Amino acid sequence: MTSVKRLLPLAAMEKILKKCGAERVSDKAKIALKNIIEDKADEIAINAVRLAKHAGRKTIKSGDIKLATKTN
C-alpha cells in the first residue's frame, strides 16, 4: 500500500459530529474521527480494488465498494 495524502477536512468532521447532536467539538475529537474514517476508507478501497481485479476489471464499481464494506 502506498502512502496517500489524507483528504478529509476537519470542518467536515465537525459537521458530522454536530449533525449527530454535539454542541461543541474539540480539535482532538475532529482529528480522531478523521483518522478513523480515513483508515476505514483505506481498508474498503483496498478490498474493492481486490474484488474488481478478481472479477477481471480495472474499473471499481459501486458494487465493489458495497461488497468491500461487508467483508470488513
C-alpha positions as CSV (number, residue, x, y, z in Angstrom):
1,M,0.0,0.0,0.0
2,T,1.3,3.4,-0.9
3,S,1.2,6.4,1.4
4,V,-1.8,8.6,0.4
5,K,-2.2,12.2,1.4
6,R,-5.2,12.5,3.8
7,L,-8.1,14.1,2.1
8,L,-10.9,14.7,4.6
9,P,-11.1,18.2,6.1
10,L,-11.6,18.7,9.8
11,A,-14.5,21.0,9.2
12,A,-16.4,18.0,7.7
13,M,-15.7,16.0,10.9
14,E,-17.2,18.8,13.0
15,K,-20.3,19.0,10.8
16,I,-20.8,15.2,11.2
17,L,-20.5,15.4,14.9
18,K,-22.7,18.4,15.3
19,K,-25.3,16.8,13.0
20,C,-25.3,13.9,15.4
21,G,-26.1,16.3,18.3
22,A,-22.7,17.6,19.6
23,E,-22.9,21.2,20.8
24,R,-19.1,21.6,20.8
25,V,-16.3,19.6,19.3
26,S,-12.6,19.6,20.3
27,D,-9.9,19.6,17.8
28,K,-8.6,16.3,19.1
29,A,-12.1,14.8,18.6
30,K,-12.2,16.0,15.0
31,I,-8.7,14.6,14.3
32,A,-9.6,11.2,15.9
33,L,-12.8,10.9,13.8
34,K,-10.9,11.9,10.7
35,N,-8.2,9.3,11.3
36,I,-10.7,6.5,11.9
37,I,-12.8,7.3,8.9
38,E,-9.8,7.6,6.6
39,D,-8.3,4.3,7.9
40,K,-11.6,2.6,7.3
41,A,-11.9,4.1,3.8
42,D,-8.4,2.8,3.0
43,E,-9.4,-0.7,4.1
44,I,-12.6,-0.6,2.0
45,A,-10.8,0.8,-1.0
46,I,-8.1,-1.9,-0.9
47,N,-10.8,-4.6,-0.7
48,A,-12.8,-3.0,-3.5
49,V,-9.7,-3.0,-5.8
50,R,-9.1,-6.6,-4.9
51,L,-12.6,-7.5,-5.8
52,A,-12.5,-5.7,-9.1
53,K,-9.2,-7.3,-10.1
54,H,-10.6,-10.7,-9.1
55,A,-13.5,-10.0,-11.5
56,G,-11.1,-9.1,-14.2
57,R,-11.9,-5.4,-14.2
58,K,-9.8,-2.3,-13.9
59,T,-12.8,-0.2,-13.0
60,I,-14.0,-0.1,-9.4
61,K,-17.8,-0.2,-9.4
62,S,-20.3,0.8,-6.6
63,G,-21.0,-2.9,-6.1
64,D,-17.3,-3.5,-5.3
65,I,-17.5,-0.8,-2.6
66,K,-20.7,-2.2,-1.2
67,L,-19.3,-5.7,-1.1
68,A,-16.0,-4.5,0.4
69,T,-17.8,-2.9,3.3
70,K,-19.4,-6.3,4.1
71,T,-16.0,-8.1,4.1
72,N,-14.7,-5.8,6.9
